[in-house]
């Protein structure tokens, strides 16, 4: 058995142990399982939210994006701060509204605000469709990490299946408590690995960070600046805006808000989380340092940059430590995504079909759904697919379509009617699906636009269509939907 | 909304305007890293200012 395997097995074992132990002393009611009984303090909410940021998407995709796209990867830092500024103003009213009405999921919020359980079902379906590729990404990343860091002693498919069993087990048993406990060890290990690699590799190979960037600029002039066409400033800013608006529209991020024991916890996190995002810088350094040291990675292989350079730099035991950190970046967010997906289906799709059913029954259904959903995700994972960043950007555009309807619901007098909420979301997600499946670009769809606008993220086009439909239908149905309109302040 | 909340616009403008004009780290990357630090500082100022305003308000009600 190689020494890397010891650390990999240790990471999986510790995650399973902490995940299952988290249920001790707690009656796993639906509220405990989904939102931790609304009793988490600032530290745990911080770890849940920060833990959702440092996923395999960042660990592999962030460094890979820097390796393959250069300055395009700067967008990760750009949206490291804006969601938290937004969170300071929008999350406390969400928490208060949910606490008063004992809401458990994101669709509950929409259904309650618009007095429409059908809207809750629509939001649940949109969220579920976005979460599945996100879960697949975690598993795909997990397979890559286990296979490479174990020096192929464990195949990618075996890694996916082992990880899926571990996550499904502790999610079914402990719910959000399992995610919270495993977040602690995961963030500590990931922070150590990211900062160490981000500093060690540039100094080891180039003699310093400035020397590294000078060498890259000499070898690939212009690679470290945004392009005039394609990944231009317009692309970057529109991608940052889209990612910012979508950040808390992810169902699992929305549910993490409910776990807080007070709205002050959420405001406090708004100034702690941005500084924590500086860790992204070190992840980017790893990708940049690999450009000249492991040249030639193309397509989906760019996601391997971090591990390729680690394999040629470190002894197997340390590759095992890096692998252990990587595995936790897949298991912990994967558990939150799985728990949320099961809740969406049990609470917001199954429950409306069985009116009057008790919470205990819904909790049982959700716990049984967790392994079923995981099996579906494993099936998709083993079927192959796209690169990590490309897939996630599409899912991001998907959940962002919920933002206009959500924002309108926070106003004292909601300007959006119930039919308009349906129409806006449906048009938005349909547009995202169309442009993603047909691989359309803004330049292709609107060749008459000025060059500066042709690089807009296509998700922005979907959002604009969404807003236009939302406005027109709201005006057209103003009289019709008066009873459904709200005058309730979010606070 | 209180006047102090407008401070939050500073990091927002840094991120959204910077790439158009500022395109040993490359300048734009440094600028975005600084925006993270500024965000934390600005949001901390807003948080503690709001806390103080709330406690002043509570004291006023108590009297």
Contacts between the chains, C-beta under 8 A, distances in Angstrom:
chain1	res1	chain2	res2	distance
A	71	B	23	7.7
A	71	B	26	7.3
A	71	B	28	6.9
A	71	B	29	7.8
A	74	B	19	7.7
A	74	B	28	6.0
A	74	B	29	5.7
A	74	B	32	5.7
A	77	B	29	7.1
A	77	B	32	4.0
A	77	B	33	6.2
A	77	B	35	7.6
A	77	B	36	6.7
A	78	B	15	4.9
A	78	B	19	7.5
A	78	B	32	5.5
A	78	B	35	7.6
A	79	B	15	7.9
A	80	B	32	7.9
A	80	B	36	5.4
A	81	B	11	5.5
A	81	B	15	6.4
A	81	B	35	5.6
A	81	B	36	5.1
A	81	B	38	8.0
A	81	B	39	3.8
A	82	B	11	7.7
A	82	B	12	6.3
A	82	B	15	6.0
A	82	B	39	8.0
A	84	B	39	6.7
A	84	B	43	6.8
A	85	B	8	5.0
A	85	B	11	6.6
A	85	B	12	6.3
A	85	B	39	6.3
A	85	B	42	8.0
A	85	B	43	6.6
A	88	B	8	7.3
A	88	B	43	6.0
A	88	B	46	6.7
A	88	B	47	7.5
A	89	B	5	7.6
A	208	B	24	6.8
A	209	B	24	5.1
A	209	B	25	6.6
A	210	B	24	2.2
A	210	B	25	7.8
A	211	B	24	7.4
A	212	B	24	8.0
A	213	B	24	5.9
A	213	B	25	6.4
A	213	B	26	6.1
A	214	B	24	7.5
A	224	B	26	4.6
A	224	B	29	7.7
A	225	B	23	5.3
A	225	B	26	7.0
A	225	B	28	7.2
A	226	B	19	6.2
A	226	B	23	4.8
A	226	B	28	7.2
A	233	B	19	3.9
A	233	B	20	4.7
A	233	B	23	5.8
A	236	B	19	5.1
A	237	B	15	7.9
A	237	B	16	5.4
A	237	B	19	5.7
A	237	B	20	7.5
A	240	B	15	6.2
A	240	B	16	7.1
A	241	B	16	7.3
A	267	B	47	5.5
A	267	B	50	7.3
A	268	B	47	6.5
A	270	B	43	4.9
A	270	B	47	6.9
A	271	B	39	7.8
A	271	B	40	5.2
A	271	B	41	7.9
A	271	B	42	8.0
A	271	B	43	3.6
A	271	B	44	4.1
A	271	B	46	7.7
A	271	B	47	5.4
A	272	B	40	7.3
A	274	B	11	8.0
A	274	B	36	5.0
A	274	B	37	7.9
A	274	B	39	4.0
A	274	B	40	4.5
A	274	B	43	6.9
A	275	B	36	6.4
A	275	B	37	6.5
A	275	B	39	8.0
A	275	B	40	4.1
A	277	B	36	5.3
A	278	B	33	6.5
A	278	B	36	5.6
A	278	B	37	7.5
A	281	B	29	7.8
A	281	B	33	5.6
A	284	B	29	7.7
